[in-house]
Amino acid sequence: MSNMKRSMRRVFWLLALCFFLLLGYLGKLVLVDRDEISGNAYNHRLRYVDETIRRGDILDRDGEVLATSVLQNDGTYSREYPRARMAAHITGYSSVGKSGVEAAENFTLMALKNELFQRVSGIIRKTELMGNSVALTVDMDIQSTAGNLLGSAKGAVVVIEPSTGRVLALQAYPDFNPNSVESQWETLKDHEDSPLVNRATQGLYPPGSTFKTVTALAAMEHLPDWQSFTVECTGEMDFEDKVIHCYNNKAHGTVDMKGALAASCNCYFAALAKEIGAGNLAKTMRQVGMDAFSHFELETSGNNIYLEKGATESELVETAIGQGRTGVTPLYMAMLASAIANDGMMMQPYIVDHVLYPDGNMGKHTVPQKLMEICSAEEASILKDMMTEVVTSGTGTAAAVSGVTVAGKTGTAENATGNDHSWFIGFAPVEDPKVAVAVLIENSNYGSATPIAGKMIRAALAELGE
C-alpha cells in the first residue's frame, strides 16, 4: 500500500510538472514570441483578412507613402506600392501571402481604432473602415541612393543611426515589383536569382576581412601584450595544413595591429589568432552578438558560428580573417559597425518608428533600446582610430568623404561558386557618428563595395543635414 501511494505521488508530481511546463511554454508563445509568429510568412492567418477594411498605409520617416490601399469597383481593396522596386524588400507584398513590413505589421495595419464607432459609422454614413498606418524609420532619399548605387549588382546596403539603432536604408538586389507579385508569382518563387530573398537581412556571407575588427578586439581582451605584437609578413604563412596568403601575395613587412588592419594583412591576423586561441576568439564572437537574436521586425537569418574551443589551427586562422564557415548578414555587419561607432554599445535595430491612427493621432512609438555592450569605450576608441587609418591611408581610401572623417574596414570574401564577395563596413563622422553602413557586393572584383560605401555615407550625411 505504501509503495502504491509513493507511486501515485510520483505520477501526480510528474503530471503537475508537465502541466506547468506546458503553461510556461504557452505563456512564452503569447508574451515573447507573438510578434515573430504573427509576422512570419508561413503563418496562414496572414492570408485571412477582412477585405472590407482599408488596410493602413506604410510611410517613410518623412510621410511619403510606400504602400496604400485603393478601393475597387467590387467594394474590396487592392494594394499599391508607389515606390515599387525601390522599397520592395522593406514593404514586402500583400497578395500571395505577405512579407516585409506587410507581414510584420499585418495586424496593426488591419486593426480598427475605435472599432465600434467605425463600424457603426460605416453602416449609417457609409464611411470607410480604416486600418492604422505604420511610419518607418527609413528615409526614401537615402534608400533611393542605395538602390541607384547598387544598380544591377547583386548585394545589399544597410544604413543605421548608431546612437539609436534606427534603420535609415535597407536595400537589396535582385529585387521585385510588389505591384505584380501575384501575376508573376510562379516566375518569382522559382527564379535562380531569388529576388524575393532580402539579402540585407536574410543573406549569409563570409565576412572576409571586415571580421578582423572582431579578431582585433579579441586580442585586446585576451592578450596583455597585443600592442607590442608584430609579424614579419612575406605575403604568405604556413599554419598546420593551411597556407594563408595576403591579397596578391603582397608582402607587408613588419606590421603591428594598426598597420595590419590598414593594409588588411592576413598573415598578421592569422598569427594573432594563434596567440588568442580558438576558445577566446569564439568567446569574443559571442560577446559582439554574432549568435544573438536581434528581434528585428523583418525576417532575418541568424549568423553562422562554427568556431569552438579545441578547433583545429586551420579552422582558427581561417575564421580570424573572415573565411571558413562563418556566415553573417549585412544587417549584422552594419550593427557591428554601429556598435564600434557608439562607444561599444550595440543598439537594437528597428525599422518601425510609430503607429499612426486614422484620426491623425500617434499610437505606439518605438523607443531605442540597448541590445548589448560589445566592448568598452576605450576599446571602441582604439578600433575607431585603426579603422580611420584604413580609410585615410589603407585599403579603404575609396570610401573617403571630403571634409568628413570616415572610419571603416574593407573585406574580400572567397566564394567557392564564383568571384569573391566585396565588403565595406564603416561610419562617419568619427568624432560624432551619425551614420554607419554595411555594403556587400556578391561575386565582385576587389574593392567595389568601398566606393559605394563612400558615396552612401556622403549622401546620408547630406540628407541628415550633417
C-alpha beads as a LAMMPS data file, in Angstrom:
LAMMPS data file: protein, C-alpha beads

466 atoms
465 bonds

1 atom types
1 bond types

-500.0 500.0 xlo xhi
-500.0 500.0 ylo yhi
-500.0 500.0 zlo zhi

Masses

1 110.0

Atoms # bond

1 1 1 0.000 0.000 0.000
2 1 1 2.848 2.331 0.912
3 1 1 4.561 1.662 -2.429
4 1 1 1.322 2.395 -4.281
5 1 1 0.932 5.761 -2.541
6 1 1 4.536 6.615 -3.323
7 1 1 3.993 5.737 -7.000
8 1 1 0.797 7.799 -7.128
9 1 1 2.614 10.785 -5.655
10 1 1 5.339 10.455 -8.279
11 1 1 2.786 10.300 -11.072
12 1 1 0.984 13.323 -9.593
13 1 1 4.153 15.435 -9.454
14 1 1 5.173 14.309 -12.938
15 1 1 1.787 15.379 -14.322
16 1 1 1.986 18.646 -12.364
17 1 1 5.454 19.317 -13.814
18 1 1 4.192 18.644 -17.358
19 1 1 1.236 20.974 -16.751
20 1 1 3.412 23.863 -15.581
21 1 1 5.907 23.310 -18.391
22 1 1 3.047 23.468 -20.895
23 1 1 1.673 26.570 -19.165
24 1 1 5.096 28.210 -19.309
25 1 1 5.504 27.367 -22.998
26 1 1 2.082 28.807 -23.834
27 1 1 2.979 31.921 -21.852
28 1 1 6.198 32.277 -23.864
29 1 1 4.241 31.979 -27.125
30 1 1 1.790 34.690 -26.053
31 1 1 4.157 37.109 -24.305
32 1 1 7.505 36.642 -26.060
33 1 1 7.043 35.033 -29.469
34 1 1 3.737 36.564 -30.576
35 1 1 5.235 39.296 -32.765
36 1 1 7.557 36.887 -34.555
37 1 1 4.778 34.344 -35.116
38 1 1 2.186 36.892 -36.213
39 1 1 4.547 38.346 -38.800
40 1 1 6.020 35.082 -40.064
41 1 1 5.413 34.493 -43.765
42 1 1 4.439 30.881 -43.006
43 1 1 1.593 31.966 -40.718
44 1 1 -1.557 31.043 -42.686
45 1 1 -3.619 33.551 -40.682
46 1 1 -1.922 36.315 -42.687
47 1 1 -3.984 35.231 -45.691
48 1 1 -7.320 35.692 -43.959
49 1 1 -8.297 39.364 -43.900
50 1 1 -11.461 41.390 -43.913
51 1 1 -11.457 42.791 -47.463
52 1 1 -13.931 45.481 -46.452
53 1 1 -11.287 47.154 -44.260
54 1 1 -8.974 49.660 -45.911
55 1 1 -5.532 48.475 -44.868
56 1 1 -3.404 51.228 -43.346
57 1 1 -0.607 52.927 -45.271
58 1 1 3.116 52.306 -44.885
59 1 1 5.043 55.586 -44.759
60 1 1 8.712 56.576 -44.715
61 1 1 10.078 58.840 -41.990
62 1 1 9.006 61.980 -43.882
63 1 1 5.488 60.726 -44.534
64 1 1 5.997 59.552 -48.116
65 1 1 3.539 56.766 -48.950
66 1 1 5.246 53.445 -49.701
67 1 1 2.137 51.249 -49.647
68 1 1 -1.547 52.151 -49.778
69 1 1 -4.939 50.561 -50.456
70 1 1 -7.180 51.581 -53.341
71 1 1 -10.959 50.907 -53.452
72 1 1 -12.061 48.664 -56.314
73 1 1 -15.433 48.600 -58.111
74 1 1 -16.475 45.465 -56.227
75 1 1 -16.042 47.193 -52.859
76 1 1 -12.774 45.451 -51.960
77 1 1 -9.314 46.995 -51.808
78 1 1 -6.147 46.326 -53.766
79 1 1 -2.671 47.166 -52.513
80 1 1 -0.479 49.596 -54.437
81 1 1 3.204 50.432 -53.934
82 1 1 4.130 53.859 -55.351
83 1 1 7.891 53.296 -54.948
84 1 1 7.635 49.740 -56.283
85 1 1 11.047 48.036 -56.508
86 1 1 12.943 50.754 -54.659
87 1 1 11.327 49.787 -51.349
88 1 1 10.272 46.231 -52.232
89 1 1 12.266 44.360 -49.586
90 1 1 11.079 46.794 -46.905
91 1 1 7.365 46.985 -47.648
92 1 1 7.222 43.411 -48.888
93 1 1 3.968 42.396 -50.556
94 1 1 0.381 41.664 -49.527
95 1 1 -1.110 39.409 -52.164
96 1 1 0.161 35.834 -52.411
97 1 1 0.795 35.698 -48.687
98 1 1 2.747 38.527 -47.089
99 1 1 6.340 39.572 -46.484
100 1 1 8.325 42.543 -45.185
101 1 1 6.520 45.181 -43.146
102 1 1 3.234 43.967 -44.634
103 1 1 3.741 40.709 -42.730
104 1 1 5.444 42.078 -39.620
105 1 1 2.770 44.728 -39.036
106 1 1 -0.145 42.897 -40.626
107 1 1 -2.472 43.076 -37.638
108 1 1 -1.576 46.699 -36.901
109 1 1 -2.394 47.665 -40.493
110 1 1 -5.742 45.856 -40.279
111 1 1 -6.648 46.961 -36.737
112 1 1 -9.521 49.433 -36.339
113 1 1 -9.052 52.300 -33.922
114 1 1 -12.364 52.841 -32.091
115 1 1 -13.709 49.801 -33.913
116 1 1 -17.301 50.061 -32.632
117 1 1 -17.556 53.714 -33.709
118 1 1 -16.034 52.946 -37.150
119 1 1 -18.381 50.028 -37.804
120 1 1 -21.495 51.958 -36.745
121 1 1 -20.388 54.923 -38.837
122 1 1 -19.756 52.574 -41.740
123 1 1 -23.296 51.242 -41.573
124 1 1 -25.051 54.596 -41.082
125 1 1 -22.837 57.012 -43.024
126 1 1 -21.154 54.551 -45.421
127 1 1 -17.698 55.687 -44.311
128 1 1 -14.651 53.512 -44.908
129 1 1 -13.319 51.176 -42.242
130 1 1 -9.769 52.453 -41.849
131 1 1 -6.851 50.421 -40.508
132 1 1 -3.864 52.002 -38.748
133 1 1 -0.878 53.270 -40.708
134 1 1 2.740 52.469 -39.911
135 1 1 5.511 55.070 -40.129
136 1 1 9.015 53.704 -40.719
137 1 1 12.488 54.975 -39.850
138 1 1 13.545 54.620 -43.483
139 1 1 14.448 57.758 -45.429
140 1 1 13.464 57.158 -49.055
141 1 1 16.034 59.622 -50.351
142 1 1 18.800 57.590 -48.685
143 1 1 17.074 54.352 -49.714
144 1 1 16.893 55.505 -53.337
145 1 1 20.563 56.454 -53.330
146 1 1 21.396 52.969 -52.091
147 1 1 19.294 51.405 -54.843
148 1 1 20.849 53.548 -57.552
149 1 1 24.369 52.803 -56.325
150 1 1 23.700 49.067 -56.275
151 1 1 22.253 49.208 -59.762
152 1 1 22.226 45.704 -61.197
153 1 1 24.883 44.353 -58.831
154 1 1 23.713 41.569 -56.539
155 1 1 24.138 42.640 -52.952
156 1 1 22.864 44.787 -50.125
157 1 1 23.300 48.176 -48.464
158 1 1 22.300 48.885 -44.856
159 1 1 22.453 52.310 -43.212
160 1 1 21.876 52.690 -39.456
161 1 1 21.939 55.565 -36.995
162 1 1 24.485 54.283 -34.421
163 1 1 23.127 56.075 -31.347
164 1 1 19.557 54.770 -31.729
165 1 1 19.550 51.709 -33.999
166 1 1 17.163 53.389 -36.474
167 1 1 17.471 51.813 -39.916
168 1 1 17.677 54.623 -42.468
169 1 1 18.058 52.408 -45.531
170 1 1 17.818 48.694 -46.218
171 1 1 18.401 47.977 -49.873
172 1 1 18.906 44.665 -51.667
173 1 1 19.174 43.463 -55.246
174 1 1 17.892 41.439 -57.076
175 1 1 14.501 42.813 -56.127
176 1 1 10.920 42.566 -57.382
177 1 1 7.913 44.742 -58.114
178 1 1 5.421 44.277 -55.234
179 1 1 2.657 45.588 -57.518
180 1 1 2.897 42.491 -59.711
181 1 1 3.874 39.709 -57.301
182 1 1 0.584 37.895 -57.739
183 1 1 0.723 37.837 -61.537
184 1 1 4.419 36.883 -61.577
185 1 1 4.396 34.534 -58.594
186 1 1 5.338 31.339 -60.419
187 1 1 8.314 33.053 -62.016
188 1 1 9.450 34.865 -58.879
189 1 1 9.310 31.983 -56.437
190 1 1 11.481 29.698 -58.604
191 1 1 13.818 32.324 -60.066
192 1 1 17.507 31.330 -59.897
193 1 1 18.465 34.778 -58.537
194 1 1 15.996 34.526 -55.611
195 1 1 14.641 38.095 -55.917
196 1 1 12.163 37.527 -53.083
197 1 1 15.032 36.938 -50.641
198 1 1 16.030 40.084 -48.773
199 1 1 19.805 39.825 -48.989
200 1 1 20.217 42.620 -46.430
201 1 1 18.635 40.581 -43.630
202 1 1 18.468 37.011 -44.938
203 1 1 21.655 36.653 -46.977
204 1 1 24.531 34.878 -45.199
205 1 1 28.069 35.598 -46.388
206 1 1 31.600 35.031 -45.098
207 1 1 32.600 38.417 -43.643
208 1 1 36.070 38.472 -45.179
209 1 1 38.495 40.975 -43.728
210 1 1 35.749 43.017 -42.051
211 1 1 35.925 40.252 -39.410
212 1 1 39.435 41.432 -38.485
213 1 1 37.786 44.079 -36.311
214 1 1 36.495 41.197 -34.148
215 1 1 39.894 39.466 -34.115
216 1 1 41.499 42.764 -33.103
217 1 1 39.008 43.156 -30.259
218 1 1 39.682 39.572 -29.117
219 1 1 43.391 40.417 -28.894
220 1 1 42.647 43.499 -26.776
221 1 1 40.522 41.349 -24.472
222 1 1 42.831 38.353 -24.116
223 1 1 46.434 39.365 -24.953
224 1 1 48.056 41.746 -22.444
225 1 1 50.952 42.441 -24.854
226 1 1 48.876 42.898 -28.020
227 1 1 50.286 46.388 -28.631
228 1 1 53.822 45.034 -28.985
229 1 1 52.823 42.020 -31.084
230 1 1 54.288 42.283 -34.590
231 1 1 54.611 39.950 -37.557
232 1 1 57.077 39.901 -40.440
233 1 1 54.711 39.482 -43.396
234 1 1 56.256 37.903 -46.513
235 1 1 52.937 37.573 -48.308
236 1 1 52.153 34.064 -47.101
237 1 1 52.440 31.981 -43.938
238 1 1 52.043 28.280 -43.088
239 1 1 49.609 27.140 -40.400
240 1 1 49.193 23.410 -39.788
241 1 1 47.787 22.212 -43.151
242 1 1 46.724 25.694 -44.270
243 1 1 48.707 28.330 -46.161
244 1 1 47.432 31.861 -45.579
245 1 1 48.077 34.385 -48.359
246 1 1 47.777 38.137 -48.302
247 1 1 45.945 39.716 -51.241
248 1 1 48.033 39.211 -54.398
249 1 1 50.693 37.663 -52.106
250 1 1 51.779 41.186 -51.194
251 1 1 54.491 41.291 -48.527
252 1 1 53.695 43.944 -45.916
253 1 1 56.956 43.671 -43.977
254 1 1 56.935 44.177 -40.215
255 1 1 53.441 45.205 -39.115
256 1 1 51.666 45.847 -35.838
257 1 1 47.884 45.695 -35.399
258 1 1 47.161 49.203 -36.668
259 1 1 49.308 48.762 -39.769
260 1 1 47.954 45.267 -40.379
261 1 1 44.337 46.431 -40.217
262 1 1 45.050 49.332 -42.578
263 1 1 46.785 47.023 -45.060
264 1 1 44.368 44.147 -44.352
265 1 1 47.295 41.786 -43.710
266 1 1 46.022 38.201 -43.496
267 1 1 49.320 36.834 -42.210
268 1 1 49.290 39.160 -39.207
269 1 1 45.749 38.350 -38.119
270 1 1 46.220 34.629 -38.645
271 1 1 49.336 34.703 -36.452
272 1 1 47.500 36.874 -33.937
273 1 1 44.679 34.318 -33.775
274 1 1 47.179 31.595 -32.815
275 1 1 48.129 33.709 -29.810
276 1 1 44.494 34.421 -28.923
277 1 1 43.312 30.802 -29.176
278 1 1 40.104 29.367 -30.601
279 1 1 38.234 29.430 -27.282
280 1 1 38.937 33.112 -26.679
281 1 1 38.126 34.135 -30.254
282 1 1 34.847 32.203 -30.092
283 1 1 34.081 33.942 -26.789
284 1 1 34.600 37.356 -28.394
285 1 1 32.413 36.374 -31.360
286 1 1 29.579 35.758 -28.921
287 1 1 30.460 38.896 -26.971
288 1 1 29.874 41.016 -30.087
289 1 1 26.468 39.418 -30.591
290 1 1 27.215 37.169 -33.547
291 1 1 24.980 34.453 -32.074
292 1 1 22.353 36.813 -30.640
293 1 1 18.833 37.202 -31.987
294 1 1 18.254 40.858 -32.836
295 1 1 14.409 40.787 -32.748
296 1 1 14.413 42.886 -35.916
297 1 1 10.931 43.379 -37.386
298 1 1 11.706 41.886 -40.799
299 1 1 12.538 38.231 -41.341
300 1 1 16.224 37.820 -40.504
301 1 1 18.675 34.941 -40.758
302 1 1 20.838 34.074 -37.770
303 1 1 24.592 34.283 -38.255
304 1 1 26.546 31.030 -38.557
305 1 1 29.282 30.456 -35.964
306 1 1 31.243 27.221 -36.026
307 1 1 34.423 28.081 -34.127
308 1 1 34.722 26.395 -30.727
309 1 1 37.421 25.710 -28.162
310 1 1 39.541 22.869 -29.499
311 1 1 39.123 23.871 -33.156
312 1 1 41.982 22.977 -35.474
313 1 1 44.614 25.582 -36.244
314 1 1 43.364 25.746 -39.829
315 1 1 39.809 26.470 -38.674
316 1 1 41.108 29.107 -36.269
317 1 1 43.210 31.071 -38.750
318 1 1 40.555 30.894 -41.469
319 1 1 37.942 32.254 -39.069
320 1 1 40.268 35.016 -37.873
321 1 1 40.474 36.500 -41.373
322 1 1 36.754 36.110 -42.073
323 1 1 36.832 32.929 -44.111
324 1 1 35.969 29.373 -43.113
325 1 1 32.389 28.557 -42.184
326 1 1 31.399 31.843 -40.532
327 1 1 28.380 33.464 -42.184
328 1 1 26.912 36.892 -41.379
329 1 1 24.147 39.128 -42.686
330 1 1 24.756 42.677 -43.974
331 1 1 22.339 43.869 -41.272
332 1 1 24.533 42.375 -38.551
333 1 1 27.704 43.891 -40.012
334 1 1 26.022 47.315 -40.001
335 1 1 25.105 46.673 -36.353
336 1 1 28.742 45.802 -35.586
337 1 1 29.998 48.998 -37.231
338 1 1 27.325 50.953 -35.338
339 1 1 28.398 49.477 -32.005
340 1 1 32.041 50.459 -32.555
341 1 1 30.870 53.948 -33.555
342 1 1 28.639 54.113 -30.459
343 1 1 31.472 53.590 -27.948
344 1 1 30.920 49.846 -27.785
345 1 1 27.150 49.874 -27.247
346 1 1 25.131 47.912 -29.812
347 1 1 21.593 49.249 -30.128
348 1 1 18.547 47.189 -31.058
349 1 1 17.959 47.844 -34.784
350 1 1 14.419 48.835 -35.711
351 1 1 12.551 49.928 -38.824
352 1 1 9.053 50.716 -37.464
353 1 1 9.028 54.139 -35.817
354 1 1 5.397 54.548 -34.789
355 1 1 1.778 53.734 -35.498
356 1 1 -0.455 56.457 -36.954
357 1 1 -4.207 56.301 -36.327
358 1 1 -6.755 57.388 -38.994
359 1 1 -7.616 60.466 -36.911
360 1 1 -4.003 61.654 -37.167
361 1 1 -3.010 60.807 -33.611
362 1 1 0.152 58.844 -32.966
363 1 1 -0.035 55.369 -31.450
364 1 1 2.725 53.011 -30.300
365 1 1 6.159 54.596 -30.669
366 1 1 9.389 52.589 -30.744
367 1 1 11.840 53.659 -28.058
368 1 1 15.542 52.986 -28.799
369 1 1 16.892 50.132 -26.686
370 1 1 20.368 48.889 -25.853
371 1 1 20.988 45.380 -27.172
372 1 1 24.413 44.681 -25.643
373 1 1 27.787 46.200 -24.819
374 1 1 30.274 44.545 -27.165
375 1 1 33.367 46.255 -25.735
376 1 1 34.494 49.097 -23.513
377 1 1 34.511 52.701 -24.708
378 1 1 38.320 52.622 -24.576
379 1 1 38.492 49.559 -26.817
380 1 1 35.977 51.116 -29.199
381 1 1 38.137 54.241 -29.353
382 1 1 41.178 52.179 -30.334
383 1 1 39.184 50.408 -33.046
384 1 1 37.873 53.771 -34.320
385 1 1 41.435 55.053 -34.604
386 1 1 42.606 51.967 -36.515
387 1 1 39.550 51.971 -38.795
388 1 1 40.143 55.664 -39.541
389 1 1 43.640 54.722 -40.706
390 1 1 42.076 52.167 -43.075
391 1 1 40.225 54.964 -44.899
392 1 1 42.938 57.592 -44.552
393 1 1 45.849 55.594 -45.945
394 1 1 44.909 51.903 -46.155
395 1 1 42.711 49.708 -48.334
396 1 1 39.614 51.882 -47.802
397 1 1 40.693 55.211 -49.322
398 1 1 37.912 54.962 -51.924
399 1 1 35.399 55.455 -49.086
400 1 1 36.869 58.815 -48.063
401 1 1 34.487 61.795 -47.977
402 1 1 35.824 65.319 -48.362
403 1 1 35.628 67.287 -45.128
404 1 1 34.449 64.277 -43.103
405 1 1 36.486 61.803 -41.044
406 1 1 35.406 58.304 -42.076
407 1 1 36.302 55.043 -40.318
408 1 1 35.883 51.686 -41.971
409 1 1 37.129 48.259 -42.926
410 1 1 37.248 46.636 -46.340
411 1 1 36.748 42.941 -46.910
412 1 1 37.089 40.367 -49.660
413 1 1 35.402 37.042 -49.016
414 1 1 36.353 33.999 -51.069
415 1 1 33.415 32.372 -52.825
416 1 1 33.616 28.767 -53.995
417 1 1 30.945 29.289 -56.672
418 1 1 32.226 32.434 -58.351
419 1 1 34.150 35.679 -57.923
420 1 1 34.918 36.965 -54.443
421 1 1 32.328 38.925 -52.473
422 1 1 33.261 42.521 -51.638
423 1 1 32.520 44.150 -48.261
424 1 1 32.838 47.508 -46.583
425 1 1 31.661 48.488 -43.128
426 1 1 32.165 51.926 -41.646
427 1 1 30.777 55.061 -40.031
428 1 1 31.104 58.853 -40.014
429 1 1 31.864 61.415 -38.788
430 1 1 34.276 59.625 -36.441
431 1 1 34.108 62.476 -33.912
432 1 1 30.303 62.177 -33.592
433 1 1 28.999 59.265 -35.696
434 1 1 25.642 59.889 -37.365
435 1 1 25.560 57.006 -39.849
436 1 1 27.012 53.516 -40.032
437 1 1 26.944 51.482 -43.239
438 1 1 27.494 47.963 -44.470
439 1 1 27.837 47.290 -48.178
440 1 1 28.030 43.789 -49.648
441 1 1 28.513 43.071 -53.353
442 1 1 28.250 39.445 -54.472
443 1 1 30.738 37.993 -56.959
444 1 1 32.609 41.267 -57.288
445 1 1 36.160 42.209 -58.060
446 1 1 38.213 43.515 -55.155
447 1 1 37.179 46.864 -53.709
448 1 1 33.873 47.508 -55.470
449 1 1 31.904 47.872 -52.222
450 1 1 34.228 50.595 -50.941
451 1 1 33.398 53.490 -53.310
452 1 1 29.697 52.673 -52.961
453 1 1 30.063 52.990 -49.194
454 1 1 31.796 56.356 -49.507
455 1 1 29.042 57.723 -51.747
456 1 1 26.444 56.249 -49.422
457 1 1 27.962 57.952 -46.373
458 1 1 28.176 61.262 -48.210
459 1 1 24.546 61.099 -49.345
460 1 1 23.229 60.003 -45.941
461 1 1 25.065 62.774 -44.085
462 1 1 23.817 65.358 -46.594
463 1 1 20.231 64.136 -46.199
464 1 1 20.535 64.316 -42.410
465 1 1 21.912 67.849 -42.656
466 1 1 25.408 66.972 -41.474

Bonds

1 1 1 2
2 1 2 3
3 1 3 4
4 1 4 5
5 1 5 6
6 1 6 7
7 1 7 8
8 1 8 9
9 1 9 10
10 1 10 11
11 1 11 12
12 1 12 13
13 1 13 14
14 1 14 15
15 1 15 16
16 1 16 17
17 1 17 18
18 1 18 19
19 1 19 20
20 1 20 21
21 1 21 22
22 1 22 23
23 1 23 24
24 1 24 25
25 1 25 26
26 1 26 27
27 1 27 28
28 1 28 29
29 1 29 30
30 1 30 31
31 1 31 32
32 1 32 33
33 1 33 34
34 1 34 35
35 1 35 36
36 1 36 37
37 1 37 38
38 1 38 39
39 1 39 40
40 1 40 41
41 1 41 42
42 1 42 43
43 1 43 44
44 1 44 45
45 1 45 46
46 1 46 47
47 1 47 48
48 1 48 49
49 1 49 50
50 1 50 51
51 1 51 52
52 1 52 53
53 1 53 54
54 1 54 55
55 1 55 56
56 1 56 57
57 1 57 58
58 1 58 59
59 1 59 60
60 1 60 61
61 1 61 62
62 1 62 63
63 1 63 64
64 1 64 65
65 1 65 66
66 1 66 67
67 1 67 68
68 1 68 69
69 1 69 70
70 1 70 71
71 1 71 72
72 1 72 73
73 1 73 74
74 1 74 75
75 1 75 76
76 1 76 77
77 1 77 78
78 1 78 79
79 1 79 80
80 1 80 81
81 1 81 82
82 1 82 83
83 1 83 84
84 1 84 85
85 1 85 86
86 1 86 87
87 1 87 88
88 1 88 89
89 1 89 90
90 1 90 91
91 1 91 92
92 1 92 93
93 1 93 94
94 1 94 95
95 1 95 96
96 1 96 97
97 1 97 98
98 1 98 99
99 1 99 100
100 1 100 101
101 1 101 102
102 1 102 103
103 1 103 104
104 1 104 105
105 1 105 106
106 1 106 107
107 1 107 108
108 1 108 109
109 1 109 110
110 1 110 111
111 1 111 112
112 1 112 113
113 1 113 114
114 1 114 115
115 1 115 116
116 1 116 117
117 1 117 118
118 1 118 119
119 1 119 120
120 1 120 121
121 1 121 122
122 1 122 123
123 1 123 124
124 1 124 125
125 1 125 126
126 1 126 127
127 1 127 128
128 1 128 129
129 1 129 130
130 1 130 131
131 1 131 132
132 1 132 133
133 1 133 134
134 1 134 135
135 1 135 136
136 1 136 137
137 1 137 138
138 1 138 139
139 1 139 140
140 1 140 141
141 1 141 142
142 1 142 143
143 1 143 144
144 1 144 145
145 1 145 146
146 1 146 147
147 1 147 148
148 1 148 149
149 1 149 150
150 1 150 151
151 1 151 152
152 1 152 153
153 1 153 154
154 1 154 155
155 1 155 156
156 1 156 157
157 1 157 158
158 1 158 159
159 1 159 160
160 1 160 161
161 1 161 162
162 1 162 163
163 1 163 164
164 1 164 165
165 1 165 166
166 1 166 167
167 1 167 168
168 1 168 169
169 1 169 170
170 1 170 171
171 1 171 172
172 1 172 173
173 1 173 174
174 1 174 175
175 1 175 176
176 1 176 177
177 1 177 178
178 1 178 179
179 1 179 180
180 1 180 181
181 1 181 182
182 1 182 183
183 1 183 184
184 1 184 185
185 1 185 186
186 1 186 187
187 1 187 188
188 1 188 189
189 1 189 190
190 1 190 191
191 1 191 192
192 1 192 193
193 1 193 194
194 1 194 195
195 1 195 196
196 1 196 197
197 1 197 198
198 1 198 199
199 1 199 200
200 1 200 201
201 1 201 202
202 1 202 203
203 1 203 204
204 1 204 205
205 1 205 206
206 1 206 207
207 1 207 208
208 1 208 209
209 1 209 210
210 1 210 211
211 1 211 212
212 1 212 213
213 1 213 214
214 1 214 215
215 1 215 216
216 1 216 217
217 1 217 218
218 1 218 219
219 1 219 220
220 1 220 221
221 1 221 222
222 1 222 223
223 1 223 224
224 1 224 225
225 1 225 226
226 1 226 227
227 1 227 228
228 1 228 229
229 1 229 230
230 1 230 231
231 1 231 232
232 1 232 233
233 1 233 234
234 1 234 235
235 1 235 236
236 1 236 237
237 1 237 238
238 1 238 239
239 1 239 240
240 1 240 241
241 1 241 242
242 1 242 243
243 1 243 244
244 1 244 245
245 1 245 246
246 1 246 247
247 1 247 248
248 1 248 249
249 1 249 250
250 1 250 251
251 1 251 252
252 1 252 253
253 1 253 254
254 1 254 255
255 1 255 256
256 1 256 257
257 1 257 258
258 1 258 259
259 1 259 260
260 1 260 261
261 1 261 262
262 1 262 263
263 1 263 264
264 1 264 265
265 1 265 266
266 1 266 267
267 1 267 268
268 1 268 269
269 1 269 270
270 1 270 271
271 1 271 272
272 1 272 273
273 1 273 274
274 1 274 275
275 1 275 276
276 1 276 277
277 1 277 278
278 1 278 279
279 1 279 280
280 1 280 281
281 1 281 282
282 1 282 283
283 1 283 284
284 1 284 285
285 1 285 286
286 1 286 287
287 1 287 288
288 1 288 289
289 1 289 290
290 1 290 291
291 1 291 292
292 1 292 293
293 1 293 294
294 1 294 295
295 1 295 296
296 1 296 297
297 1 297 298
298 1 298 299
299 1 299 300
300 1 300 301
301 1 301 302
302 1 302 303
303 1 303 304
304 1 304 305
305 1 305 306
306 1 306 307
307 1 307 308
308 1 308 309
309 1 309 310
310 1 310 311
311 1 311 312
312 1 312 313
313 1 313 314
314 1 314 315
315 1 315 316
316 1 316 317
317 1 317 318
318 1 318 319
319 1 319 320
320 1 320 321
321 1 321 322
322 1 322 323
323 1 323 324
324 1 324 325
325 1 325 326
326 1 326 327
327 1 327 328
328 1 328 329
329 1 329 330
330 1 330 331
331 1 331 332
332 1 332 333
333 1 333 334
334 1 334 335
335 1 335 336
336 1 336 337
337 1 337 338
338 1 338 339
339 1 339 340
340 1 340 341
341 1 341 342
342 1 342 343
343 1 343 344
344 1 344 345
345 1 345 346
346 1 346 347
347 1 347 348
348 1 348 349
349 1 349 350
350 1 350 351
351 1 351 352
352 1 352 353
353 1 353 354
354 1 354 355
355 1 355 356
356 1 356 357
357 1 357 358
358 1 358 359
359 1 359 360
360 1 360 361
361 1 361 362
362 1 362 363
363 1 363 364
364 1 364 365
365 1 365 366
366 1 366 367
367 1 367 368
368 1 368 369
369 1 369 370
370 1 370 371
371 1 371 372
372 1 372 373
373 1 373 374
374 1 374 375
375 1 375 376
376 1 376 377
377 1 377 378
378 1 378 379
379 1 379 380
380 1 380 381
381 1 381 382
382 1 382 383
383 1 383 384
384 1 384 385
385 1 385 386
386 1 386 387
387 1 387 388
388 1 388 389
389 1 389 390
390 1 390 391
391 1 391 392
392 1 392 393
393 1 393 394
394 1 394 395
395 1 395 396
396 1 396 397
397 1 397 398
398 1 398 399
399 1 399 400
400 1 400 401
401 1 401 402
402 1 402 403
403 1 403 404
404 1 404 405
405 1 405 406
406 1 406 407
407 1 407 408
408 1 408 409
409 1 409 410
410 1 410 411
411 1 411 412
412 1 412 413
413 1 413 414
414 1 414 415
415 1 415 416
416 1 416 417
417 1 417 418
418 1 418 419
419 1 419 420
420 1 420 421
421 1 421 422
422 1 422 423
423 1 423 424
424 1 424 425
425 1 425 426
426 1 426 427
427 1 427 428
428 1 428 429
429 1 429 430
430 1 430 431
431 1 431 432
432 1 432 433
433 1 433 434
434 1 434 435
435 1 435 436
436 1 436 437
437 1 437 438
438 1 438 439
439 1 439 440
440 1 440 441
441 1 441 442
442 1 442 443
443 1 443 444
444 1 444 445
445 1 445 446
446 1 446 447
447 1 447 448
448 1 448 449
449 1 449 450
450 1 450 451
451 1 451 452
452 1 452 453
453 1 453 454
454 1 454 455
455 1 455 456
456 1 456 457
457 1 457 458
458 1 458 459
459 1 459 460
460 1 460 461
461 1 461 462
462 1 462 463
463 1 463 464
464 1 464 465
465 1 465 466
